[in-house]
């Protein structure tokens, strides 16, 4: 019996990229100073980082943050940004460069004296914000009219040394004594914030990538707030990258595991796009900031490439393995191992053009059919190039480099669709206070959904998620329940998911409700260090597009929470943001992965609160939807069943319902249509 090679993502990048360590933190100690007509921002750095700088004039609801400069390069030890008052000064590309405020829209407010911590631990704020009598000995006072700054003792001893505030229009200060000519521009007074942009190490451009490789990411100290992260190759998001951790040198390093063997050899542009959560709100009040670093060129030089690998080429009777070798004249061996590392079958051959292809009949070496999802949740294939039979690249006579003669993991084939796709029905318990009629209506509705699914002999799991503190749920219980949701979603037979609870465009979940002054639920919030949520990026990398266990698309998903249709939730479950007919799925050009028809339901608004009917009507609508869909499972399309639920419950008006709800994918999907293995030729 053959022994399965050890499967591990390459570590050699760690030594190269972490030699200097990532000790930088989020920008919490930005200093601000004045130099003539310029404001100078500075913060510590190590020289490889990039930053986003934002500005706003006032901290009020009528003003918002504007991007001042993006991907600003770091300086060695200290990064400095001079904000020029003159519109003629433009943003530069190096440390200490000038940047202009000319393009920043802002209200016109009178300049006032500003207080700046002398030790550089904070930014400038209006002096008037500090109450009379407070100790200001640790501050520098700056007058924006004169451009002068002094210690608090100097200011309090001789306040007239500073130019007085001129609220009715200051006189020009052109130095000609006659009051004519252009005034000297004043420094721009306001509020600034600096964000460290998560990025790959600078040394990424000096490395040649071959096969799956872990690349650490410098998140500073707010990794927990990064709610979504994507790798762009040549400007397009790739599914061949997983957000992951790797324990090395006594610490856990976080970054991206990138499967470069799914990318063609040559020079490519790589970029990291991170979505940062800025507040503790979990619902539609959640605010996000998208950070993107500068693109960098990387060289990909795989010994074995799987660019024409078909993740979905499983037609219930066989599977075709495809690969290309850099050395075009070589012997090869393909070994297939099961989920427990046992060898089950394989084949060998020789290629003279670098192309390898073998169709497996899904049987093991004893002739037993291995197509039962319960026994074989996934397969793990490997390819080995024979050193004796290999020649140099392009058919030369010299032996190929020894590094080319090795065993390499092949992509994991898509796991076969189960005999019947199971349902996971989950909700936040207690969304409403325990014992209230609202909470009882919610639980009754969830049970009704489960009952009508089971009525069609479809396996279901009803899983309440610990929520709030009404039932004395602990943080560990809430966090643990969301881990359970993720593991249940990853079950090979799980293919349908209904969720009710708080959500937004990037995540679902939360710890406890927030309320308005009338006691109406307005949303949800996270407690410090909470893990009580599930992000769309997590579903995509660890469930549906898991590069370790295979592609696992969903047939039906309804995320019944705020704004779940606005982000990438549909794509995370394998549903494109469009409306497709059956011809789309039967067309190999439109649907090259042979994906079976699927649908995603979500909201492009907040489906609750004032103007959104009653709690009774809300849950009656869901009960009526599943009743109509299940009772007429062979005739009622999804979009019509949803409308039946709204109409029969009289929850809200049709225009309001249709204006907020979104149905993507195959919107005429019937209740149990394409939910069996034999319903579609491939997964």
N, C-alpha and C positions, 0 to 999 in steps of 0.2 A: 504494500500500500504506500502510495506516495505521501510525502510529508508536505504540508502546506507551508510555503514561505511565510516569514513574518511580515505582516502588512503594517507598515508605518509610513507616515508622511515624512519626507526628507527633513533632516535636522541641520544639515550643513549650513543653511542660511542663518541659523541662530547665531553661530559663532561669528559669522561675518557681519551680521547686522546689529547684534547686541553688544558688540565689543565695547562701545562707549556707554551703553546702558541708556535707558529712558527714565531719567529722573526729573524731567520737567513736569510742572504742575499747571493746573488751570491758572489763568491770568488773574490772580487775586491781589497782586501787589504792584499794580501799574502806578507809576508816578507821573505827575503832571507839573510842568513848570512853564515859565514865560521867558521868551528870549526876543526882546524887541517887539516886533509886531507878530511874532509867531508863538503858538502854543506848542510845547514839546511834550510828547508822550514817550515814556520809556518803561521797559520791563525786562527782567532777566530772561536769558535764552541761552541756547547752546550752539546755535549756528545753523542747524538743519531744518528748523521749524518753519511753518507758514502760518499767517494770522489773518483773521477777518477783523476789521475795525469798523464799528458802527457809531453813529452820532445821532443825538436828538437835542433840541434846544431846551425843552422843558419837560418835566415829568408830570404831564397832565394828559387826560384822555384825548385831547385834540391834537396831540403831537405823537409821532411814532418814530421808531428807529429807522434810520436810513443807512445803507451800506456806504461807508466812506472809502474803504479800499479792501480788496479781497486778495488772498494768497500773497500777503505782504511778506517778503523774505526776512528771516531772522538775521540778527547780527551775532557776532561772537561774544558771548557772555552777557551782552546788553543790546537790546533792540531799541532803536530810537526812531520816532516818527515826528517830524516837524510839520505842524498844521499851519500853512501860510494864510495870512489874511488876504493877501493880494490875489485877485482872480487870475493873474498871469502866471502864478506858480502852479505847476501841474504835478500830479502824483508821480513819484519816481519809482524805480525798481530796486533800490538798494537800501541798506541800512542807513538811517539818518536822512533819508530823502525828504523833500518837501511834498506836501499834498495840499491841493486847493479845496476850499469850501464852496467854490462857485456853483457846483452842481447840486448842492444839498438844499432842498426846499425847507424853509423854516419860517416861523412867525417873527416879526420884528419886535423885540422887547428891549427895554433900556438896560445897558450894562450896569452891573452892580459889583461891589467888592466881593471877592471870592476868598474862602478859607481853604488852605491846602495843608494836609499833614506834613510836617517838616521831615519826618522819617521816611516819607515815600510810601507809606502803607495804604494810601487811599487817594482818590481823585479830588478835584476841586468842587466845592458846593458853595452856594451863596452864603455870605457871612450872616445875613439876616435870619437864616434858619437856626442859628445857635441862640439860645435864650440869654438875656442879659445876666451877667454875673458868672457865667460858666468859665472855667479855666481854659484859656486859649493859648497858653504858653507853648504848647507843642505844635503850633500852626504858623504858617506863613500867610500873610494877607496880601492879596494881589488886587490892584486897581486897574480894571480894563480900560479906563479912560486915558490914564497917563502911561500905562504900561509898566508902572513901578511895582515892586514887591518889597516887603519888609517883614521883620518879625513882629509878633503880637505886641511885645513891649514897646517897640518903636512906634507902632501904629497907635497904641493907646496913649503913649506919652505925647505924641505930636500928630494927632489925626489930620491936621490941616496940611501936613506934608504931602498927603495924597490929594490928587485932584478931586474936587467935590463932584458928587453925582450931578449930572446935567440931564434931567428928565425931559426938558423942553427943547432938546436939540443942541448938542455940544458944538462949540465953536471949532472951525477948522484949525488943525495944528500942522500947518505946512511950513512953519519956520520962517516965513517971509515977513512976519510982523504986520502985514497988511490985510490979512484975512482973505486972500485970493488964492486961486490955484486948487489943485486936488488935495483933499485931506489925506493924511497918512492912514492907511487902513488899520482898523483895530483888530486885535486877536478875536477869534470867534469863541464866545463864551457859551458853554452848554455842557452836555453830558456825553461821555465817551465810554465805550466798552470794547474790550479786546477778547477775541476767542482764539484759542489754539485750535488749529484745524487738524483733525486726525489724519495722519498720513503715513505712508510707507517710509522706511529709512532712505536716506539719500543714496546709500550704496547699492540700491536696487538696480541702478543703471550699469553697475560694474559686474553683474552676475549673469551667467548664461543659464537659462531655465530649461530643465529637462524633467518632465513628469510632474506628479503632484508635489508641491512644495509649500511649506508654511512660511508666511511672511508676517513678522510681527508688525503691529500698528501702534503708534504712539498716540494714546488717547488722553494724555495728561492725566488729571485725576477725576475726570467725569465720564469714564467709560459706562457707568451705570445709567447715564442719561442718554446715551446713544441708542435710540429706539429702532433705527433702521440703518443698514449699511449695505452698499452695493459696490461692486467692482465693475468699472467700465473698461472694456477692451476695444480700442479704436473707436471710442465714443459711444459704444452700445453696451447695455448691461449684460452680464454673462451669468448663466446659471451654474457655471463650472467654478464657483467660488463659494466656500462655506465659512461663515463666521465661527471661530473655534478657539479653544485654548490649548496650550501645550506646556507641560511642566518641564522645565529645564533650568539647570544651575540653581536648584533649590527654590525656584519661584514659578508661579503660574504666569505665562506670557499669553496675551490675547492678540489675535490677529486674524488673518484670512488664509485658509488653506485653498490654494488655487490649483486646479487640475490643468496644468499647462499642456498635458498630452492630448487635450481636446482642442487645442489651438494649433494652427498651422505653424510650421517653422518659419522664422524670419523675424523682422523687427516690428514691434507693435507698440502702440501707445496705451499706457495704463493709468487709471485714475481712480480715486476713492471718493465716494459720495456718501456722507453721513448725515442722518437726520437727528438733530439734537432736541430733546425735550426740555423746554425752558421753565415749566412750572409743574406743580404737583397735581394739576387737574387731569382726570382720566377721561373726561367726556368731551363735549363739543367746545368747552372752554380751554382745552389743551392748546398750547402754543408750541410751535416747532420752528427750528432754524436749520436750513440745509447748508452744510459746509462741504465744499469741494476743493481739493488741493489741485495744484498744477499737474498737468499730464507729464508723464515721463516716458522715455523710450526704453524698452526692454528687449532683449534678444532671446528668442525661443529657439532651442535647438534640440528637439526630441530625437532619441534613438528609435522610439516606437510612437507613432501618432495614431489617434483614433478620431480623425476629423470626419470620417464618413460612417462612424458608428451610429446605429439607429437604436435609440433607447427603447423604442416601442415596437421593434420588429419581432414581436411574439404573436404568432397566429394560432395559438392553442394546440399546435402540432409540432412546431419546430422553432428554432431561433438561429439566426445567422450572425456569426462573429466576423468582424472586419477590422483590419489594421493595416498600417503602412509602416515599413521599416526604412530607416535612413540608409542602411546598407542593403542594396537592392538584390544581392545574391547571397542568400543565407537559408539554412535549415531553421525550422521553427517547430515549437511544441505548444499546444494549448491544453491546459489542465483546468478542469472545473471542480470546485469544492462547494460543499453545501454550507448552510448557515452555521454549522458546528465544526467546520474545518475538515470534514472528511472528503477524500477524493471520490468522485462518483463517475467521471468519464473524462475523455480527452481525445486529441487527435494530433497528428504531426504531418509535416510536409516540407516543401522547399519552394522558395520564390526566386525568380530571376528578374523581377521588375519591382520588387518592394511591396507588392500587393498581396495581402493574405485574406482568405475568405474560407470559412467552414460553417456548414449548416448542421446543427445538432438536432437530433430527433427527440430530445427531452427524456431519453432513457439513460439509466446508469449502466455500468459495465456488466451488470447481470441481466440487463434487458428490462428492468422494471421502469415503468413510466413515472417520471418525477414532475408531475404537473399539479399536484395537490398542494394548494397554498397553505393548508394547515400543517403539513409536514415539511414543506420547503418554502419558508417566507421569502428567501432570496438565495441567489447563487453568487459565488465569488470566483470568476475566471482569472487565470494568469497566463501570460505568454512568455516563453523562454526562447532566446535566440542561441543557436548552437555555435560555439566558438570555432570548432573545426570546420564547419560548413560555411562560415561567413567570409565575405570578401570586403574589401574597402568600399567606401561610398562610391557610387556611380560605376560599380563593376570592375574596380581595379584588381590587380593581382596580389597586392600586399594584404596581410591580415588586417582586419578592422581593429580599432582600438579595443583594449580589453574591457573598457567601461560599457561598450555596446553589447557585450555578450553577458546578458544577465536576465533574470526573471523580473518581469514587470507586471503589476496588477492591471488588468483590463477594466474598463468601465463595468459597473454592475448592471446587468439587464433589468428592465422593468419587471417588477413582480406581477405575476399573473393576476387577473381579476378573480375575486373569489366566486364560489358557486352562486352566492347572492351577497350583494353589498350591504353591510350592517349600518345602522344609524347610531349616532351619538347625539343625545338631546341633553343640553346642559343649560343651567341658569344660575344666576347669583342668588344665593339663599343666605340671609334674608334681604332681598332687594327692598321690601317694605318691612315695617316693624313686625316682629313675630306676633302672631295672634290677631292681627288686624284682618279685616275682610279683604283688603287689597292683596295682602300676602296670600291669603287662602285662594283668591281668584287666580293668582299667578301659578300656584302649585297645581290647582285643578286643571289649568290650561296645559301645563307641561305634561301632566298625566294623560290628558286627552290626546295630545300629539303622539305620545308613546303608544297609547291604546290603539289608535287608528293605523299606526305603522305595523304594530304586531298583528292587527286584524288581517293583514295581507301576508302573514307568515314570514315577516322580515325581522331578523334579530335586531334588538335595540338595547341601548343602555341609557337609563335616565340618571344623570349624575349632577346633583346640586353642588355648587361651588361655594365654599364658606365665604361669607361676605359680611362686612360690618362687625359691630361689637355687641349687637342686641342679644345674641345667643352666646356671648362670651367667647367668640372665636379669637384665637391667638394669631399673631402674625405668621407663626410657623404653620398653622392649619390652613390659613389662606394661601400662603406660598405653596404648600404641599399639594393643595387641591388643583392649582394651576399646573403643577408638574404632572399630575394625574391626567388632566385634560390633554396635555401634549402627548403623553404616552398612549392614551386611548386613541387619539387621532392617528398616531403612527402605527396602530395595529393594522396588519395587512388587509383584514377584512372590513375595516372601517372605510366607507365611501360616501357617507351622507352625514351632514352635520347641521343641527339647528341650535342656535345660541340666543338666549335672551339676557340682556344686561347692558351695562355701560360699555361704551366703545368710542373709537374715533378712527381716523383714516389710517392709523398705524398700529393700533393695539386694541385689545378688549380686556376688560377687567377693572381692577381698582380695589381699594380697601374699605371705604365707607362713603356714604352719601354726603353731599353738601346741599344746603337748603336755603331758600330765600326767607325774607322776613315773615312770610305767611305760612311757613312750614312746608312749602312745596319743594319737592326734590328738583334741584337744578342741574345736578351732575354728580360726579364722583371724584375722589381724590386719592392720591397715593400717600401713604405714610412713609417716613424716612426709611431708606434701605429696603423698600418693599419689592417682592418678587411676585406679587399677586396680579399678574397680567400675562398675556400672551401676545407677542408682536408678530406682525405679518412676516417679517424677515426670518423669525424663528421657524414659523410654519414652513416657509419656502425652503430653508436650508436643512431642516432637521426632519421634515415630514414628507412633503410632496416632491421635492427635488433633491432628496438626500443622495449625495454621491457615494455614500458608503453602503446603503441598502437598496438603492434603486428608485426609479421614478414611481410616484404613488399619487396619481391624480384622483380628485374627488368628482363624483357624479352630480351631487346636489349639496349646496351650502346656502343657508340663510343666517346671516349675522344680524340679528334683530336688535341693533343698537345704533347710536348716533353716528352719522357720517361714515359708515363702514364701506360705502360705495365710492368714496372720494379718493382713496389712496390705492395701494396695490393689493388689497385683500383679494379681489377676484383672481389676479395673476398668481398670488401665493397658493391658491387652491387649484391652479391649472386652467382657469377660465379666462378667456380674453375679454377685454372690455368692448364688446360689440354684440350684435344680435345676429345669430347664424341660423340658417335653415339646414335641413338634413343634407342637402346637396353639398354644403360646405364641408361636412365631416366625411363625405364619401369622395371628395376631391383630393387627390394626392398632392396637388400643388398648394392648395389652401391649407391642407391638414397633413403635412408630410409625416408627422409622428403617429398617424393613425388613431388619434385620440377619439374615444367614444363620446357621443353627445353629452354635454354637461351644462349645468346652469348655476348661477350665483345670484342671490337676492341680498340686497343691502339698501341702506338709506343714504340719500344725498342731503339730509337735513337732520334735525332733531325730532323724532317722532313721538313727542310727549310734551307735557307741560300745558300752559295756557293756550287755548285754541286748538287743542288736539284731542278733544273728546274726553270721555271718562275712562277710568281704569277698567270699569266693567266692559265698556265697549272695546277697549284695546285688546283685552284677552279673549273676549267673545269673537273678535275678528280672527284671531289665530286659530281658535277652536273650529270655527266655521270653515276656514281655509283648508285645514287638514281633513275635515269631514268631507268636504266637496271633492278634494283631490283623491282621497283614498276610496270613497264610496264609488266614484266614477273613474277608477284607476286606469281603465283602458280607453277612455274617451275624453277626459277632461284635461286640457293642457294647463301648464303651471300658471301662465298669466291669467287665464280665465278663473282658475281656482282661487287665486289671490283676490281678484275682483269680487268673486262670490263671497269670500270672507268679509270683505269690506261692506258689500251691499246687505248681506244677511244680518250683519251685526249692527248696521247703521252707525258705525264708529265715527267716521268723518265723511265729508263730501268727496265724490269721485275725483274732482279736479285736484283737490288737496292731496289725495292719496297718490294719484298718478304723478303729481309734481314732485313728490318726495321719494317714492320708491324707485329702485332700479333693478331690472332683471337682465343680466348679461348671459351670453352664451346661447344655448338652445332654449329659448323662452317658452316653447310649446312642449317641453318635456312632460311626459305623463308620470304618474306617481311612482310606478315601479318599472318604467320603461328603461331598457338598457342597463338594468341593475343586476343582471345575471351574467355569468361568464360566457354562456353560449349566445348571448344577445348581440354580440359584436365580435368580429373576427380577431380583433386585437384588443389589448387593454385600453 
